[in-house]
Amino acid sequence: MKRFEIAVIPGDGIGKEVVPAALEVLNAVAEVHGGISFQFESFPWSCDYYEQHGKMMPDDGLQTLQNFEAVFLGAVGDPTRVPDHISLWGLLIKIRREFQQVINIRPAKYFLGLSSPLLYPKEFDLLVVRENSEGEYSEIGGRIHKGDDEIAIQNAVFTRKGTERAMRYAFELARKRRGHVTSATKSNGIVYSMPFWDEVFKDVRKDYPDIQTTSTHIDALAAFFVTKPQVFDVVVASNLFGDILTDIGAAIMGSIGIAPAANINLNGKYPSMFEPVHGSAPDIYGLGIANPIGQIWTAKMMLDHFGYQELGQHLLDVVENVTDAAIKTKDIGGTATTREVTSEIIRRLKK
């Protein structure tokens, strides 16, 4: 019996509802498999914790998390109580950066039972690999002067090491999928970092002659996500471009509430972290109507990371069958509660 020790951070708002639902599903998956189990330890780090302690997590929080095999995060933030830049950088970004989670992965696919806003979605199934440690989201820059002379400078930082490892990760994923990688660029407008990005992409693709490639400017690529998402397999993008594309990916599925994400550590020194894309939705917290699919799909990505891809795919197939049977929450056109959706997924897993 292989046991995985998972650090659980439900966070704020509906995170405290959908995370327990996903943990129930993971336990059901383990029961069905028969050869794995999960040991969960929950931590109350959140905006509630900030109001009590003046920080989003304790000083030794990262040291505590380091001992686990993965971090399973819910949703963080409640701007009515804690400014977003404090809640985000004090917990989510802190874990990403300190644990060297240099790759972010977010899938988007035509989802059975979900109404895509696209007129002809054509069963798209794509994966965005986002460089997660540098690029446009660097902390280098500053502000000087006041009034009319005020200046703000934000530096984008691209290293060959960071760029290349994101691209190689994308190519390796493409080998397991349909064999195509699209690079998101803007070298016709951003004159230093994006030509550099293109050069690294050309260098890396030489090592993958079996993979087809395309390089597309981000403005056109964003449009193509809407007009022809079915042509994409794996897309590799910088921190900012990947952030934008993955929100479009969630939107064309029909709901950002079902989109998952994985923050991957590649060197094995720290755990990876798995989180849904949706926010904490404090306005519906406690009503029992939060959509658990994003958190459950996130659990599927954690199973993939642990090497149980077939088990993860089985879980996702069951989730799609449940939505296709119109057992879904209000946000995606149904009438079911969080509890009802979760219970039906577990029932079908155990059939």
C-alpha angles and dihedrals in degrees: 000000000000112000123199119202110213129189109218123204110178090181120182140345116344090003085082089058105038097043094060088047091053092047089055089052092049090052089051090050090051090050092051092048094047096200104073137053137183131227109199126196116186127212123197096218108146144103087297088058090048093054090053100040108020092241136075094234136007120271091254094044096111091048089054094048093047091075094062129086094229142358116232109200130189119192129317129204146052110187092192088069108020126025111250095238089058097046093043100045093037095059122359099037092038091057093044094051101038093045091049093237091172099168128059118193125194125172128204125190144158101273121210112242094017123109108229114207087227114101092218109019093170095203098287118193116183139156126210118208108199124193100238109188111053139355118095092350096066120133093230118114140059150202129254138177128017138248118006091353096054114131131192120193124190117182123209112212122203120178124189089232095053095041095046096048091053090050094047090050089053092050092049090052091049089056088060093046130035100319104249133114125190118197118212110219143155102195092144091067110019101061105194114024098039098049085050089051090051092050093052090048091053090049094049096047090060087072091054107053090158092063123082116222141198131183115207132178112249096240092054091040092055089053092048090054085065102036102038113004091153091076094066128089111163120001121193118201145164121261096270098036091048091050091054096043094050092054088052088049091054091047095053090051087062102252137039085209093079100046119112133198139196126204106203130206108203103188097060094233094111137024123265119238130227124200140157118247095233124097131240096271094204090182092072099032111128096020094098094232102104115131109245096189096093091054093044092049086050087056088053089056089052090053089051090051091053090053099259098118095149091051090048092050090050089054092050091047090054092049090051091049089054093051090044087056088057093249097137142121127268096261091067098040103277138108102222124117126233088258094051094050092047094047092050092050090051092046092053092045090057097046 
